[in-house]
Amino acid sequence: MFTTLKNAFKIKDIRHKIGFTFLMLVIIRLGSTIPVPGINVTVFQNWFKELSSNNALGFMDRFTGGSFEKMSILALNITPYITSSIIIQLLTIAIPKFEEWQRDGEEGRKKLTNLTRYITIALALIESVAMAIGFYRQNFLIEQNWVYCVEIVAALTAGSAFLMWIGERITDYGVGNGISIVLVINIISRMPSDMHTLYSQFISGKPVVQAVVYGLIIFVIIVGMVVLVVLLNGAERIIPVQYAKKLQGRRMVGSNSAEIPLKVNTAGVMPIIFAMSLFQFPIIVTQLVSYKGTGVWSEVLKYLNESYWCDPDQWKYSIGLIVYVLLLIFFAYFYTSITFNPLEIADNMKKQGGFIPGIRPGKPTSDYLTNILNYIIFIGACGLTIVGVLPIAFNGIFGANISFGGTSLIIVVSVVLETVKQIESQMLVRNYKGFLDD
């Protein structure tokens, strides 16, 4: 990876793309420090710290790079865009017109992209209105004036739209993967504070031997999780495909072999995001509307809150963790089912004269692919479960209050590897161009 980056800086065009991407990321981090007008930031941060003691809003804050805690103009960040993209992906399966657009190539994808933008703005507007009303009711404003609410709505909506625009510019003029890179820089920006928290809690002030042991344990856990994520990201099951010969004129042509790579972690990080969002949504809404939560509802929220899981003094709340794992496995199968269609692949292979050796074309091929897919999805889901649950267990048992979890790790590693691949492909294209010019 480092060799790729070193060679990339030798090429002027790619060097400019990397520089443009870095400049956009600097602008994002600067924007994360500009507070929303009308908000009493000190009062808000005190309220946030009280809630962050049980990690209630940590899920939102970790994806905004601390912008939410600072209540900056980028507080909503790209979360509306991520939600909008998920909605469009789900609607593509339910609405035939969207499915038709997806198959129409570049023109259809442009229509889906525009629709995603509109839904992003609508979601940002709804979220900012809800937050402005909540801030007004909880006296977070400098003055109880509805003009400030309008300013809050305008600033938060514009900030989310601005980040969406920056992400698209990085995709067009930078190294690619714009939205993903924006998300990654937000996550990475939280890592120094997490490392400082671990150091202060487990190493600082401890006897030398104990500090070394704790340091080694933390190091092994982090490295082990990174290695597992890399293996999950790159693991594939290769399905060989043979194409029959065809008669063209007086000659028989064809008989080519190909492969269908089935990724073990087919759904990526989406199952974790789906499951955790489902758990965190009631908690975030309850706290933003300042509902104290008593009786049965208060207990339900504790079962949904990951900060109560794996707590040695309150093991009953770990039932929520079991439900979380089951949801994670369910969403792994669900998301794969809407993004990968074995029947469609089998039909396309049959039309093109292709077949899997030893398997008849048509439905037997579809059944064969489905069986293999079900097997590798379960393996991928188990890997995701380990990566997702291990930080939660570590936080619960040892009381480590860190935001950097399995979801963040998978996103960072996956995006970094994908970005490096894109840079390598751009370098390869550049070399081909040079060869043709000679």
C-alpha positions as CSV (number, residue, x, y, z in Angstrom):
1,M,0.0,0.0,0.0
2,F,2.8,2.4,0.9
3,T,4.6,1.6,-2.3
4,T,1.5,2.4,-4.3
5,L,1.2,5.8,-2.6
6,K,4.9,6.5,-3.1
7,N,4.6,5.7,-6.8
8,A,1.3,7.7,-7.1
9,F,3.1,10.9,-6.0
10,K,5.5,10.5,-8.9
11,I,2.6,11.0,-11.4
12,K,1.5,14.7,-11.7
13,D,-2.2,14.0,-12.4
14,I,-2.7,11.6,-9.5
15,R,-0.6,13.9,-7.2
16,H,-3.1,16.7,-8.0
17,K,-6.0,14.4,-7.2
18,I,-4.5,13.4,-3.9
19,G,-3.8,17.1,-3.1
20,F,-7.4,18.1,-4.0
21,T,-8.8,15.4,-1.8
22,F,-6.6,16.5,1.1
23,L,-7.7,20.1,0.7
24,M,-11.4,19.0,0.8
25,L,-10.8,17.1,4.0
26,V,-9.1,20.1,5.6
27,I,-12.2,22.2,4.7
28,I,-14.4,19.5,6.3
29,R,-12.4,19.6,9.5
30,L,-12.4,23.4,9.6
31,G,-16.2,23.4,9.1
32,S,-16.6,21.0,12.0
33,T,-15.4,23.7,14.3
34,I,-17.8,26.4,13.2
35,P,-20.8,26.5,15.7
36,V,-24.4,26.7,14.6
37,P,-25.7,30.3,15.1
38,G,-28.2,30.8,17.9
39,I,-27.0,27.8,20.0
40,N,-25.6,28.1,23.4
41,V,-22.8,25.7,22.7
42,T,-21.6,25.4,26.3
43,V,-25.0,24.4,27.6
44,F,-25.5,21.9,24.8
45,Q,-22.0,20.3,25.4
46,N,-22.7,19.9,29.1
47,W,-26.0,18.2,28.2
48,F,-24.2,16.0,25.7
49,K,-21.5,15.0,28.2
50,E,-24.2,13.9,30.7
51,L,-25.7,11.6,28.0
52,S,-22.4,10.5,26.6
53,S,-21.6,8.8,30.0
54,N,-23.8,6.0,28.8
55,N,-22.8,6.3,25.1
56,A,-26.4,7.2,24.1
57,L,-25.5,9.6,21.3
58,G,-22.1,8.1,20.6
59,F,-23.4,6.2,17.5
60,M,-24.3,9.5,15.9
61,D,-21.3,11.5,17.1
62,R,-18.7,8.9,15.8
63,F,-20.0,9.2,12.2
64,T,-19.9,13.0,12.4
65,G,-16.3,13.2,13.6
66,G,-17.3,15.1,16.8
67,S,-19.3,17.7,14.8
68,F,-22.5,16.7,16.6
69,E,-20.9,17.1,20.1
70,K,-19.6,20.6,19.1
71,M,-23.0,21.3,17.4
72,S,-21.2,22.7,14.4
73,I,-22.8,23.6,11.0
74,L,-21.7,20.1,9.9
75,A,-23.5,18.4,12.8
76,L,-25.8,16.3,10.6
77,N,-22.8,15.5,8.4
78,I,-23.5,12.9,5.7
79,T,-25.8,10.7,7.8
80,P,-28.9,12.0,5.8
81,Y,-27.0,11.0,2.6
82,I,-26.3,7.5,4.0
83,T,-29.9,7.1,5.0
84,S,-31.1,8.3,1.6
85,S,-28.8,5.9,-0.2
86,I,-30.1,3.0,1.9
87,I,-33.7,4.0,1.2
88,I,-33.1,4.2,-2.6
89,Q,-31.4,0.7,-2.5
90,L,-34.4,-0.7,-0.8
91,L,-36.9,1.1,-3.1
92,T,-35.0,-0.2,-6.1
93,I,-36.3,-3.7,-5.2
94,A,-39.8,-2.6,-4.4
95,I,-40.5,-0.1,-7.3
96,P,-40.2,-1.5,-10.8
97,K,-39.4,2.0,-12.3
98,F,-36.3,2.4,-10.0
99,E,-35.2,-1.1,-11.0
100,E,-35.5,-0.2,-14.6
101,W,-33.4,3.0,-14.0
102,Q,-30.8,0.9,-12.4
103,R,-30.5,-1.3,-15.5
104,D,-30.5,1.6,-17.9
105,G,-26.8,2.2,-17.4
106,E,-25.3,5.7,-16.9
107,E,-28.5,7.6,-17.7
108,G,-30.5,5.6,-15.2
109,R,-27.9,5.9,-12.5
110,K,-27.9,9.7,-12.9
111,K,-31.7,9.7,-12.2
112,L,-31.2,7.6,-9.1
113,T,-28.4,9.9,-8.0
114,N,-30.5,13.0,-8.4
115,L,-33.3,11.3,-6.5
116,T,-30.9,10.4,-3.7
117,R,-29.8,14.1,-3.5
118,Y,-33.4,15.3,-3.2
119,I,-34.2,12.7,-0.5
120,T,-31.0,13.7,1.3
121,I,-32.0,17.4,1.5
122,A,-35.5,16.4,2.6
123,L,-34.1,14.2,5.4
124,A,-31.7,16.9,6.5
125,L,-34.5,19.4,6.6
126,I,-36.7,17.1,8.7
127,E,-33.9,16.3,11.1
128,S,-32.8,19.9,11.5
129,V,-36.4,21.0,12.2
130,A,-36.8,18.3,14.8
131,M,-33.5,19.3,16.4
132,A,-34.4,23.1,16.4
133,I,-37.7,22.4,18.1
134,G,-36.0,20.2,20.7
135,F,-33.3,22.8,21.3
136,Y,-36.0,25.5,21.8
137,R,-37.9,23.3,24.3
138,Q,-34.7,22.5,26.3
139,N,-33.5,26.1,26.4
140,F,-30.3,25.5,24.4
141,L,-30.7,28.7,22.5
142,I,-29.0,32.0,23.3
143,E,-32.5,33.5,23.5
144,Q,-36.0,31.9,23.2
145,N,-36.5,33.3,19.8
146,W,-37.9,31.4,16.8
147,V,-35.6,33.3,14.5
148,Y,-32.8,31.3,15.9
149,C,-34.7,28.1,15.1
150,V,-34.9,29.2,11.5
151,E,-31.1,29.9,11.5
152,I,-30.5,26.4,13.0
153,V,-32.6,24.7,10.3
154,A,-30.9,26.6,7.5
155,A,-27.4,26.1,8.8
156,L,-27.7,22.3,9.5
157,T,-29.5,21.6,6.2
158,A,-26.9,23.6,4.2
159,G,-24.1,21.9,6.1
160,S,-25.4,18.5,5.1
161,A,-25.9,19.6,1.5
162,F,-22.4,21.1,1.4
163,L,-20.8,17.8,2.6
164,M,-22.7,15.9,0.0
165,W,-21.4,18.3,-2.6
166,I,-17.8,17.9,-1.3
167,G,-18.1,14.1,-1.4
168,E,-19.2,14.2,-5.1
169,R,-16.3,16.6,-5.9
170,I,-13.8,14.2,-4.4
171,T,-15.4,11.4,-6.5
172,D,-15.1,13.5,-9.7
173,Y,-11.8,15.3,-9.2
174,G,-10.1,13.5,-6.3
175,V,-9.1,9.9,-5.7
176,G,-12.8,8.6,-5.8
177,N,-15.0,7.2,-3.1
178,G,-15.9,10.7,-2.1
179,I,-18.7,10.0,0.4
180,S,-16.9,7.1,1.9
181,I,-13.7,9.1,2.4
182,V,-15.7,11.9,4.1
183,L,-17.1,9.2,6.5
184,V,-13.6,7.8,7.1
185,I,-12.0,11.1,8.0
186,N,-14.8,11.7,10.5
187,I,-14.1,8.3,12.1
188,I,-10.3,8.8,12.1
189,S,-10.7,12.2,13.7
190,R,-12.1,10.5,16.8
191,M,-9.3,7.9,17.1
192,P,-6.7,10.1,19.0
193,S,-9.2,10.9,21.8
194,D,-10.1,7.2,22.0
195,M,-6.4,6.2,22.2
196,H,-6.0,8.8,24.9
197,T,-9.0,7.4,26.8
198,L,-7.5,3.9,26.7
199,Y,-4.1,5.2,27.8
200,S,-5.5,7.2,30.7
201,Q,-7.8,4.4,31.9
202,F,-5.5,1.3,31.6
203,I,-1.9,2.5,31.3
204,S,-1.3,5.9,32.9
205,G,-0.4,5.6,36.6
206,K,-0.4,1.8,36.7
207,P,2.6,-0.3,37.8
208,V,5.1,-0.9,34.9
209,V,4.3,-4.6,34.5
210,Q,0.5,-4.1,34.7
211,A,0.7,-1.2,32.2
212,V,2.8,-3.3,29.8
213,V,0.3,-6.2,30.0
214,Y,-2.7,-3.9,29.4
215,G,-0.9,-2.2,26.6
216,L,-0.1,-5.5,24.9
217,I,-3.7,-6.7,25.3
218,I,-5.1,-3.6,23.7
219,F,-2.6,-3.8,20.9
220,V,-3.3,-7.5,20.2
221,I,-7.1,-6.8,20.2
222,I,-6.8,-3.9,17.8
223,V,-4.4,-5.6,15.4
224,G,-6.4,-8.9,15.5
225,M,-9.6,-7.0,14.6
226,V,-7.8,-5.2,11.7
227,V,-6.5,-8.5,10.4
228,L,-9.9,-10.1,10.7
229,V,-11.5,-7.2,8.8
230,V,-8.9,-7.4,6.0
231,L,-9.5,-11.1,5.7
232,L,-13.3,-10.6,5.6
233,N,-12.9,-7.8,3.0
234,G,-10.8,-9.9,0.7
235,A,-12.2,-13.4,1.2
236,E,-14.0,-14.7,-1.9
237,R,-15.5,-18.0,-3.1
238,I,-14.6,-18.4,-6.8
239,I,-17.2,-20.1,-9.0
240,P,-15.8,-21.3,-12.4
241,V,-17.9,-20.7,-15.5
242,Q,-17.4,-22.3,-18.9
243,Y,-18.8,-20.9,-22.1
244,A,-19.8,-23.2,-24.9
245,K,-18.4,-22.8,-28.5
246,K,-20.6,-21.0,-31.0
247,L,-20.6,-21.3,-34.8
248,Q,-19.7,-18.0,-36.5
249,G,-19.5,-18.4,-40.3
250,R,-17.5,-21.5,-40.8
251,R,-15.6,-21.4,-37.6
252,M,-16.3,-22.5,-34.0
253,V,-15.4,-19.7,-31.6
254,G,-15.8,-19.3,-27.9
255,S,-15.2,-21.9,-25.3
256,N,-13.9,-19.3,-22.9
257,S,-13.7,-19.8,-19.1
258,A,-14.6,-17.2,-16.6
259,E,-15.2,-16.8,-12.9
260,I,-17.9,-15.5,-10.6
261,P,-16.3,-14.1,-7.4
262,L,-18.6,-14.3,-4.4
263,K,-17.4,-12.2,-1.5
264,V,-17.7,-13.8,1.9
265,N,-18.7,-10.5,3.4
266,T,-21.2,-9.8,0.7
267,A,-23.2,-7.2,2.6
268,G,-20.1,-5.3,3.9
269,V,-20.8,-3.1,6.9
270,M,-24.5,-2.6,6.1
271,P,-25.9,-5.3,8.5
272,I,-24.1,-3.6,11.5
273,I,-25.4,-0.2,10.4
274,F,-28.9,-1.5,10.0
275,A,-29.0,-3.3,13.3
276,M,-27.4,-0.6,15.3
277,S,-29.5,2.2,13.8
278,L,-32.6,0.2,14.7
279,F,-31.4,0.0,18.3
280,Q,-30.2,3.6,18.6
281,F,-33.1,5.4,16.9
282,P,-35.5,5.2,19.9
283,I,-32.8,6.3,22.3
284,I,-31.8,9.3,20.2
285,V,-35.4,10.4,19.7
286,T,-36.1,10.0,23.4
287,Q,-33.2,12.1,24.5
288,L,-33.6,14.8,21.9
289,V,-37.2,15.5,23.0
290,S,-35.9,15.5,26.6
291,Y,-38.2,12.6,27.7
292,K,-36.8,11.3,30.9
293,G,-38.1,7.8,30.4
294,T,-39.6,6.1,33.4
295,G,-41.0,2.6,34.2
296,V,-41.2,0.1,31.4
297,W,-39.9,2.4,28.6
298,S,-36.8,3.3,30.7
299,E,-36.0,-0.5,31.0
300,V,-36.6,-1.0,27.3
301,L,-34.1,1.7,26.5
302,K,-31.5,0.0,28.7
303,Y,-31.9,-3.2,26.7
304,L,-31.4,-1.3,23.5
305,N,-28.4,0.7,24.8
306,E,-25.0,-1.0,24.0
307,S,-23.4,0.7,27.0
308,Y,-25.4,-1.6,29.3
309,W,-24.4,-4.8,27.5
310,C,-21.8,-7.1,29.0
311,D,-21.9,-5.2,32.2
312,P,-20.9,-7.8,35.0
313,D,-23.3,-6.0,37.4
314,Q,-26.3,-6.0,35.0
315,W,-26.1,-9.1,32.9
316,K,-29.8,-9.1,32.1
317,Y,-29.4,-6.2,29.7
318,S,-27.1,-8.3,27.6
319,I,-30.3,-9.9,26.2
320,G,-30.2,-6.8,23.9
321,L,-26.8,-8.0,22.6
322,I,-28.3,-11.4,21.7
323,V,-31.1,-9.7,19.8
324,Y,-28.5,-7.4,18.1
325,V,-26.5,-10.4,16.9
326,L,-29.6,-12.1,15.6
327,L,-30.6,-8.9,13.7
328,L,-27.1,-8.6,12.4
329,I,-27.3,-12.1,10.8
330,F,-30.8,-11.4,9.5
331,F,-29.7,-8.2,7.8
332,A,-26.7,-9.9,6.3
333,Y,-29.0,-12.3,4.5
334,F,-31.6,-9.6,3.8
335,Y,-29.2,-7.1,2.3
336,T,-27.5,-9.7,0.2
337,S,-30.8,-10.9,-1.2
338,I,-31.6,-7.4,-2.5
339,T,-28.2,-6.8,-4.0
340,F,-27.4,-10.3,-5.5
341,N,-29.9,-12.2,-7.5
342,P,-28.8,-15.8,-8.3
343,L,-31.8,-16.4,-10.6
344,E,-30.9,-13.4,-12.8
345,I,-27.3,-14.5,-12.9
346,A,-28.3,-18.0,-13.9
347,D,-30.6,-16.7,-16.7
348,N,-27.9,-14.4,-18.1
349,M,-25.4,-17.3,-18.1
350,K,-27.8,-19.5,-19.9
351,K,-28.5,-16.8,-22.6
352,Q,-24.8,-16.4,-23.2
353,G,-24.2,-20.1,-23.4
354,G,-22.4,-20.3,-20.0
355,F,-22.6,-23.0,-17.4
356,I,-20.9,-24.1,-14.2
357,P,-19.0,-27.4,-14.7
358,G,-21.1,-30.2,-13.4
359,I,-24.3,-28.1,-12.9
360,R,-27.1,-27.9,-15.4
361,P,-28.0,-24.4,-16.7
362,G,-31.2,-22.7,-15.5
363,K,-32.8,-23.4,-12.1
364,P,-30.2,-26.0,-11.0
365,T,-27.5,-23.3,-11.4
366,S,-29.6,-20.8,-9.5
367,D,-30.1,-23.3,-6.7
368,Y,-26.4,-24.1,-6.6
369,L,-25.5,-20.4,-6.3
370,T,-28.1,-19.9,-3.6
371,N,-26.8,-22.8,-1.5
372,I,-23.2,-21.5,-1.8
373,L,-24.3,-18.0,-1.0
374,N,-26.2,-19.0,2.1
375,Y,-23.2,-20.8,3.4
376,I,-20.7,-18.0,2.8
377,I,-23.1,-15.3,4.1
378,F,-23.3,-17.2,7.4
379,I,-19.5,-17.2,7.6
380,G,-19.3,-13.5,6.8
381,A,-22.0,-12.8,9.4
382,C,-20.1,-14.7,12.0
383,G,-17.0,-12.6,11.2
384,L,-19.0,-9.4,11.4
385,T,-20.4,-10.5,14.7
386,I,-17.0,-11.0,16.2
387,V,-15.8,-7.6,14.9
388,G,-19.0,-5.8,16.0
389,V,-19.4,-7.5,19.4
390,L,-15.7,-7.6,20.6
391,P,-15.4,-3.8,21.2
392,I,-18.8,-3.8,22.9
393,A,-17.8,-6.6,25.2
394,F,-14.5,-4.8,26.0
395,N,-16.3,-1.6,26.8
396,G,-18.9,-3.4,29.0
397,I,-16.6,-5.7,31.0
398,F,-13.7,-3.2,31.5
399,G,-15.7,0.0,31.3
400,A,-13.8,1.5,28.4
401,N,-15.8,4.4,27.1
402,I,-14.5,4.6,23.5
403,S,-16.4,5.4,20.3
404,F,-14.1,3.4,17.9
405,G,-16.0,0.1,17.4
406,G,-16.3,-2.7,14.9
407,T,-18.5,-0.6,12.6
408,S,-15.9,2.1,12.4
409,L,-13.1,-0.3,11.9
410,I,-14.8,-2.1,9.0
411,I,-15.6,1.2,7.3
412,V,-12.1,2.5,7.6
413,V,-10.3,-0.6,6.5
414,S,-12.7,-1.3,3.6
415,V,-12.6,2.3,2.3
416,V,-8.8,2.5,2.6
417,L,-8.3,-0.8,0.7
418,E,-10.8,0.3,-2.0
419,T,-9.2,3.7,-2.4
420,V,-5.8,2.2,-2.8
421,K,-7.2,-0.1,-5.5
422,Q,-8.6,2.9,-7.3
423,I,-5.3,4.7,-7.2
424,E,-3.6,1.5,-8.5
425,S,-6.1,1.3,-11.4
426,Q,-5.6,5.0,-12.3
427,M,-1.8,4.4,-12.3
428,L,-2.4,1.3,-14.6
429,V,-4.5,3.4,-17.0
430,R,-1.8,6.0,-17.0
431,N,0.8,3.5,-17.9
432,Y,-1.3,2.1,-20.7
433,K,-1.7,5.7,-22.1
434,G,2.0,6.2,-22.0
435,F,2.6,3.0,-23.8
436,L,0.1,3.9,-26.5
437,D,1.6,7.4,-26.9
438,D,5.0,5.9,-27.5
